[in-house]
Amino acid sequence: MFAVVLALGLSGLGIAQPASARTETLVFVRHGEKPAKGYGQLDCQGLNRAMALPAVIAAKFGKPDAIYAPNPSAQKKDNGVRYDYVRPLATIEPTAIQFTLPVNTDYGYSEIDKLEQALIQPGQAGKLIVTAWEHREIEDLVRDIVSKYGGGSSAASNVPYWHSSDFDSVYVVKLDWDAQGQAPRATFVHDHEGLDGRPKDCPCAALPDAPAAK
């Protein structure tokens, strides 16, 4: 049965809970805050969110086994202008650095079908995989996974709409694989980073002669 768990108590635990040896955990985070004109880039507040994210991932989930972000050379429009889409990669890089992991950027931001195929494999049973992506694509991907493996369209409808002003949500899908590696059973959790209100000055802002953000 599909279950939506509102993670009211998870963010205060401070420790990651052990998962079943056959449970694959998919953690989806949106990129951090962005400048008014986009530029495919983070703003200073988004950078500060990215710098704080490793501690959140560690406390809630533990050390990832793999990290995914879109290929930054796959361009995306910001205010009608195409830019290399580096926001998700920039957001997850501090986490990858903290855990000494590579970031898989094989797929462009719109190639969520290919991303889904890479994520949902029997060999991923027991693994924790963190994906930083564009929020609307995350929403579509998670709904598709839940629909296929968690109870159909009625279950997928419980995956909430991801508002454009929301940079803090975390969508978590747990896939329980049986010993034969057959189709997994999916459950969905809507969690939060708890990182809203990060400073709007970049870490370098206090350095002598540092240029002001525009």
C-alpha positions as CSV (number, residue, x, y, z in Angstrom):
1,M,0.0,0.0,0.0
2,F,1.2,3.4,-0.9
3,A,2.0,5.6,2.1
4,V,2.6,9.3,2.4
5,V,4.5,10.1,5.5
6,L,4.7,13.7,6.6
7,A,8.2,13.9,8.1
8,L,7.2,16.0,11.1
9,G,9.8,14.5,13.4
10,L,12.5,13.5,11.1
11,S,14.3,16.8,10.8
12,G,14.9,17.0,14.5
13,L,16.4,13.6,15.0
14,G,19.9,14.6,14.0
15,I,20.8,11.0,12.9
16,A,20.2,8.9,9.9
17,Q,18.0,5.8,10.4
18,P,19.3,2.5,9.0
19,A,17.5,1.2,6.0
20,S,16.7,-2.4,5.1
21,A,19.4,-4.2,3.2
22,R,16.9,-4.5,0.3
23,T,15.6,-0.9,0.4
24,E,16.8,1.6,-2.1
25,T,16.4,5.2,-1.0
26,L,16.1,7.9,-3.6
27,V,16.5,11.4,-2.3
28,F,15.6,14.3,-4.6
29,V,16.5,17.9,-3.8
30,R,16.0,21.0,-5.8
31,H,18.8,23.4,-6.7
32,G,19.3,26.4,-4.4
33,E,18.0,29.9,-4.8
34,K,18.7,31.7,-8.0
35,P,19.3,35.3,-9.2
36,A,16.4,37.3,-10.7
37,K,17.8,36.8,-14.2
38,G,18.6,33.2,-13.7
39,Y,21.8,32.8,-15.7
40,G,21.6,29.1,-15.1
41,Q,23.3,29.8,-11.8
42,L,22.8,30.1,-8.0
43,D,22.7,33.3,-6.1
44,C,24.6,33.8,-2.8
45,Q,21.7,32.5,-0.8
46,G,21.6,29.4,-2.9
47,L,25.3,29.0,-2.5
48,N,24.9,29.2,1.3
49,R,22.1,26.6,1.1
50,A,24.4,24.3,-0.9
51,M,27.2,24.7,1.7
52,A,24.8,23.7,4.5
53,L,23.3,20.8,2.6
54,P,25.9,18.1,3.4
55,A,25.1,18.2,7.1
56,V,21.4,17.8,6.3
57,I,22.0,14.8,4.1
58,A,24.3,13.2,6.6
59,A,21.9,13.7,9.5
60,K,18.7,12.6,7.7
61,F,20.0,9.8,5.4
62,G,23.7,9.1,6.0
63,K,26.5,8.9,3.4
64,P,25.2,8.6,-0.2
65,D,26.3,5.7,-2.4
66,A,25.8,7.8,-5.6
67,I,25.0,11.4,-6.6
68,Y,23.3,12.6,-9.7
69,A,22.8,16.1,-11.3
70,P,21.9,17.2,-14.8
71,N,24.6,17.6,-17.4
72,P,25.4,21.4,-17.1
73,S,26.0,21.7,-20.8
74,A,22.3,20.9,-21.6
75,Q,21.0,24.5,-21.8
76,K,17.9,25.7,-20.2
77,K,16.0,29.0,-20.6
78,D,16.1,31.6,-17.9
79,N,13.8,34.6,-18.7
80,G,13.9,33.6,-22.3
81,V,17.7,33.3,-22.6
82,R,19.5,30.0,-22.8
83,Y,22.3,29.3,-20.4
84,D,24.3,26.3,-19.4
85,Y,22.3,24.8,-16.5
86,V,24.7,24.6,-13.6
87,R,22.4,25.3,-10.7
88,P,21.7,21.7,-9.6
89,L,25.4,20.6,-10.0
90,A,26.5,23.7,-8.0
91,T,24.0,22.9,-5.3
92,I,25.1,19.3,-4.8
93,E,28.9,19.8,-5.3
94,P,29.6,20.6,-1.6
95,T,27.8,17.3,-0.7
96,A,29.8,15.4,-3.2
97,I,33.0,17.0,-1.9
98,Q,32.1,16.3,1.7
99,F,31.6,12.6,1.0
100,T,34.4,12.3,-1.6
101,L,32.0,11.1,-4.3
102,P,31.8,11.8,-8.0
103,V,28.7,13.4,-9.5
104,N,27.0,11.5,-12.4
105,T,26.0,14.1,-15.0
106,D,25.2,11.7,-17.8
107,Y,21.7,13.1,-18.5
108,G,20.4,16.5,-19.4
109,Y,17.8,18.1,-17.1
110,S,14.9,17.0,-19.3
111,E,16.1,13.4,-19.8
112,I,14.2,12.1,-16.7
113,D,13.2,8.9,-18.5
114,K,16.9,7.9,-18.8
115,L,17.5,9.1,-15.2
116,E,14.7,6.9,-14.0
117,Q,16.1,3.8,-15.8
118,A,19.5,4.5,-14.1
119,L,18.0,4.9,-10.7
120,I,15.7,1.9,-10.6
121,Q,17.8,-1.2,-11.0
122,P,17.9,-4.3,-8.8
123,G,21.6,-3.7,-8.2
124,Q,20.7,-0.5,-6.4
125,A,18.9,-2.4,-3.6
126,G,20.2,-1.2,-0.2
127,K,21.8,2.0,-1.7
128,L,21.2,5.7,-0.9
129,I,21.1,7.8,-4.1
130,V,20.9,11.6,-3.9
131,T,19.7,13.5,-7.0
132,A,19.8,17.3,-7.4
133,W,17.6,18.5,-10.2
134,E,15.0,21.0,-11.5
135,H,11.9,20.9,-9.3
136,R,9.3,20.4,-12.0
137,E,11.2,17.5,-13.5
138,I,11.6,16.0,-10.0
139,E,7.9,16.2,-9.5
140,D,7.1,14.5,-12.8
141,L,9.8,11.8,-12.2
142,V,8.6,11.0,-8.7
143,R,5.0,10.8,-9.7
144,D,5.9,8.4,-12.5
145,I,7.9,6.2,-10.1
146,V,5.1,6.1,-7.6
147,S,2.5,5.4,-10.2
148,K,4.5,2.5,-11.6
149,Y,5.6,1.0,-8.4
150,G,3.5,2.4,-5.6
151,G,-0.2,2.0,-6.5
152,G,-1.0,3.7,-9.8
153,S,-2.3,7.2,-10.6
154,S,-4.2,7.5,-7.3
155,A,-1.0,7.0,-5.4
156,A,0.9,9.4,-7.7
157,S,-1.7,12.1,-7.0
158,N,-0.4,12.2,-3.4
159,V,3.0,13.5,-4.6
160,P,2.5,17.3,-3.9
161,Y,2.8,20.1,-6.4
162,W,6.3,21.7,-6.0
163,H,5.8,25.4,-5.8
164,S,8.3,27.7,-7.6
165,S,9.1,29.5,-4.4
166,D,10.0,26.3,-2.6
167,F,13.7,25.5,-2.5
168,D,13.5,23.5,0.7
169,S,11.4,20.4,0.0
170,V,13.0,17.0,-0.2
171,Y,11.1,14.2,-2.1
172,V,12.1,10.8,-0.8
173,V,11.2,7.5,-2.5
174,K,11.9,4.2,-0.9
175,L,12.0,1.2,-3.1
176,D,11.7,-2.2,-1.4
177,W,13.3,-4.9,-3.7
178,D,12.5,-8.5,-3.1
179,A,15.3,-11.1,-3.1
180,Q,14.6,-12.0,-6.7
181,G,15.1,-8.4,-7.9
182,Q,11.5,-8.2,-9.2
183,A,9.7,-4.8,-9.6
184,P,10.1,-2.9,-6.3
185,R,7.4,-1.5,-4.1
186,A,7.6,2.3,-3.7
187,T,6.6,4.5,-0.8
188,F,6.9,8.3,-0.8
189,V,8.0,10.8,2.0
190,H,7.8,14.6,1.7
191,D,10.6,16.0,3.9
192,H,12.3,19.3,4.1
193,E,15.9,20.5,4.4
194,G,15.2,23.1,7.0
195,L,17.6,25.5,5.3
196,D,15.3,28.5,4.4
197,G,16.6,31.9,5.5
198,R,20.2,31.3,4.7
199,P,22.3,34.5,4.5
200,K,22.0,36.5,1.2
201,D,25.7,37.5,1.3
202,C,28.2,35.1,-0.3
203,P,30.9,33.6,1.8
204,C,33.5,35.9,0.1
205,A,31.4,39.1,0.8
206,A,33.5,40.0,3.9
207,L,36.8,39.8,2.0
208,P,38.6,43.1,1.3
209,D,37.5,44.6,-2.0
210,A,35.0,41.8,-2.7
211,P,32.5,43.0,-5.4
212,A,29.0,43.5,-4.2
213,A,26.3,41.1,-5.5
214,K,24.0,42.5,-8.1
